[in-house]
Amino acid sequence: MKKEDKAPHRFQSLTEMHRLLGMPKPLHPLISLVENKDNKIDLRRFPSSFTHGFYKVSYKKSLSGKLKYGQGFYDFDEGGLLFKAPNQVSANGETNNDHTGFTLLFHPEFLAGYPLAKRIKQYGFFSYSVNEALHLSEKERIIIVSVFKSIQEELQDRIDDFSHDIVISQIETLLNYSNRFYKRQFITRKAMSNDLLQKLEEILEAYFNDEKSLMQGIPTVQFLADHLNVSPGYLSDMLRSLTGQNAQQHIHGKLIEKAKEKISTTSLTISEIAYQLGFEHLSSFTKLFKAKTNLSPVAYRQTFN
């Protein structure tokens, strides 16, 4: 009999997390910034997998890597940033890793009443995988660390009527810099991204040529991400940086391209074409086709007569 996987531990509060790490309770119940100097905080105390209801932004000093740039490599040896949205599962990885750095945790309720509460969902990197972390240059590291230290100072020394507003502003600054640096990372990884785009095209081409859409329906963003070994959010943001379209728009573009080919070169009915492309309802196909071409499928076919 197969042994059931143990459910991830769920931390109910920041206080519980601080207690497990042997730290004093946080100064605020909805936000905490922890600086791990020289690995003095033993992260091996964490469960093997866990989750919590907080946003998490971590700067790891040892998170580094080399990115190919032209014929050479562009080094990022100044650490990097990892992001987690509430309720995502985290795994406690290898215990020998260097975890020196900062970790900011804040509950969605801490953002209540501020525009950032809605805007934070626009930062796609909260859904990226660990291997899609943001690697930093020396200049970028200095900026990011300074923002963390500003938040730390505000939380420790200046609790007053303005503290909440200031910390919200600092979090937004941190996220905006992260957004900017991720755009840079997409550029420096352009050769890698173009390879990914080529593989994406090959997957979609094979999907429709093998008529998998007949059995599996329209390919999803998750399907493509799984086959490319990236997260759906990273795939969409990478495509947007290259083509101006997210993954869903890219799929729709490929669908319309295949639809035009079938409409103009076969005698299949519009309903048969829609079915072959994975649509359950003709109306859905017609609506998408008209939205993309300003013509109905029937009107498009008539242009070839």
Secondary structure, 3 states (H helix, E strand, C coil): CCCCCCCCEEECCHHHHHHHCCCCCCCECCEEEEEEHHHCCCHHHCCCEEEECCEEEEEECCCCEEEEECCEEEEECCCEEEEECCCCCEECCCCCCCCCEEEEEECHHHHCCCCHHHHHHHCHHHHCCHHHCEECCHHHHHHHHHHHHHHHHHHHHCCCCCHHHHHHHHHHHHHHHHHHHHHHHHHHCHHHHHHHHHHHHHHHHHHHHCCHHHHHCCCCHHHHHHHHCCCHHHHHHHHHHHHCCCHHHHHHHHHHHHHHHHHHHCCCCHHHHHHHCCCCCHHHHHHHHHHHHCCCHHHHHHCCC
